[in-house]
Each structure stands twice: as C-alpha cells, then as structure tokens.
Amino acid sequence: MQNHEQNLSVFLSAARRKLGLSLRTVEAGTGISNAYLSQLENGKIKTPAPQNLHSLAAYYSVPYALLMELAGYPTAEPTDTKIESPTRLAARIGSVTSDEEDQLVEYLEFIRSRRKRLE
C-alpha cells in the first residue's frame, strides 16, 4: 500500500469512529455503499472517486482538499499541516471538554519545551 493510500484510509477510519458512526450509517448519510467505504478504509481502493471524497468530507466535516491530498490527487496548493492539524487531531481523538483541551495544550507545551532543550 502506498503512503497516501494508507494515510487516507487511516484518516477516514479514524474520522468515522470518532464520530461514533457505523459504515451503514455513513452509507445512509452519503449514498456511498458500505462495501465501498470498507474498501476505502482498508486501502483497497487505489483511486477513490473525487465525488465520494467530497461527500465524505461534507459528512465528516473535514476539508475536501485534505482528503484529495491524502488520496494522492494534485491540489492547487498543498495543505499546511499546521493549519489542518486541528482537523486531523479532532478526527483522531474526538470531541474534548474544555478542561481536557486545556490539559492537552499544557502537555503539548511541555513536549515542545522538552524537545527544544534536547536540540
């Protein structure tokens, strides 16, 4: 599996799971068959249809350009990972409380300060 396919499959799977959705629920909401969705999440679809990526982007509330880039399609401009990281993070960890957000920010600042000391 090529890197971009793996990134897309992992991202889509994580986004769906963090929203607590089944493949059948996504199928009902997007019109994309659950078999196609499963193959997409398992990296078996090498060239996903852009219209399906568009539907999934809207359904998961993630940037369409990000899905296109992860699928290996050329985009007008590469997405800035620092700009997209909140979306990627949200897809990976789901919603957080304000207390959890504060703790995550504090821990990230700790990790970054420790990295700077080691450099």
SULDA-V682561 format. One record per backbone hydrogen bond with DSSP energy under -1.0 kcal/mol. NH is the residue of the N-H (numbers start at 1). CO is the residue of the C=O. If there is no record, write none. Layout:
nh->NH co->CO
nh->NH co->CO
This chain:
nh->6 co->2
nh->7 co->3
nh->8 co->4
nh->9 co->5
nh->10 co->6
nh->11 co->7
nh->12 co->8
nh->13 co->9
nh->14 co->10
nh->15 co->11
nh->16 co->12
nh->17 co->13
nh->18 co->14
nh->19 co->15
nh->20 co->17
nh->21 co->16
nh->26 co->22
nh->27 co->23
nh->28 co->24
nh->29 co->25
nh->30 co->26
nh->31 co->27
nh->37 co->33
nh->38 co->34
nh->39 co->35
nh->40 co->36
nh->41 co->37
nh->42 co->38
nh->43 co->40
nh->44 co->39
nh->53 co->49
nh->54 co->50
nh->55 co->51
nh->56 co->52
nh->57 co->53
nh->58 co->54
nh->59 co->55
nh->60 co->56
nh->62 co->57
nh->67 co->63
nh->68 co->64
nh->69 co->65
nh->70 co->66
nh->71 co->67
nh->72 co->69
nh->73 co->68
nh->84 co->80
nh->85 co->81
nh->88 co->84
nh->89 co->85
nh->90 co->86
nh->91 co->87
nh->92 co->88
nh->93 co->89
nh->94 co->90
nh->101 co->97
nh->102 co->98
nh->103 co->99
nh->104 co->100
nh->105 co->101
nh->106 co->102
nh->107 co->103
nh->108 co->104
nh->109 co->105
nh->110 co->106
nh->111 co->107
nh->112 co->108
nh->113 co->109
nh->114 co->110
nh->115 co->111
nh->116 co->112
nh->117 co->113
nh->118 co->114
nh->119 co->115
